[in-house]
């Protein structure tokens, strides 16, 4: 499903310093994985490599059975559409309504208006935002915005769901609600990886863990937790 | 209830409209400045087109009038019939006809005014087959006392050179206008990219293809350019009509007619502007998007 083999990443502006190095791990299909580590440890970079917004400097990455280095650039969009991403800063579009934000991945796929409306309403009901469908995202609370970002990430039923600090800005109750939704996606068969710097969440919801510190994985591979 | 139904329908419609513009280009690329600038370009382009077309038509008319046709001038008292018969019998002569005195007076009127009593020479228009050897004709003319043959007027040659120059200048102007319009669209596209950078990146990350994103920009800019060109054309047509009304009585000694404006070329301006907008936006966007992973 996802495989990193001796993966390293250095940013051009980093003057040769490695943001990530020697990453070697695999996520099996339908798994739920915590990505732990302190802020600045490289979690977002690792997730960026996974959802193809960054290219590895060295090593081989395989995502959804596609070897990224051998994939032509024109094949990236189709692969990206099979990956749902919940961004740390939500990345919602303020000029579009809640409904249109969620509809975006389906519009990109070219779905008809009728099919799209049914799917968007279903997902908005699932995250508890159906009654806010026509509101602009800026009028939502932090927890609501995070759920909206989650709705947009899952509306196209992705095979891989990536969440970058999805609870970072939420209170405990809102965080639990978001994690419950992520776990439900996992229960429905989606491969889920969630980055967090919280130590409490993995203890509350035990699952395999990748621990990243200073751009390197602890022990270099996936470790069991709990 | 009825009112609620209408408002829900209106909301759905509004939502669909917004959904068709996920990049928010209606706001980022506004329908004021760019169409106004493209409109000004279209106005200049219309003038250049009309200039090129007018110069072309004039040169063509002069050339047709000149090709193979010669004018022979005779003293007033010379009897015409035997000379006409002699000239018609020469090899390569297609037609020989006296120019009516009334026509001569018409031609001279712009320079000399109406002078009814002015004695005019006799003129014979001789049309030769193309590439005919003119020597027998020249010998025949020399044998007629007082006859002068005007092979090709130097004034007409100069006028044709001027018309050709004008046409070339107008076409060069059109090219420059096209380039400036493309540069304008490129600047507008870059401003649009700057205004919607985050949105483009989000769409890119959600799996939108470069062609989808660039296509949305290109369609919006093509529409704005077409709109601007239509506006420019609406101003250009009355201006061109006014120019035609002023110029044609002087140049061609007749009033302007609707057919005198190059309608087909003018009608091409909005689609040409749209094409420039579409192509430039597409190239600019795709070059920018290629930098993304």
Interface residues (C-beta under 8 A of the other chain):
Chain A: X51 X52 X53 X54 X55 X73 X74 X76 X77 X78 X79 X80 X81 X83 X85 X91 X93 X95 X96 X97 X99 X100 X103 X104 X105 X107 X108 X109 X113 X134 X152
Chain B: X11 X15 X16 X18 X19 X22 X24 X27 X198 X199 X202 X203 X205 X206 X207 X208 X209 X210 X212 X293
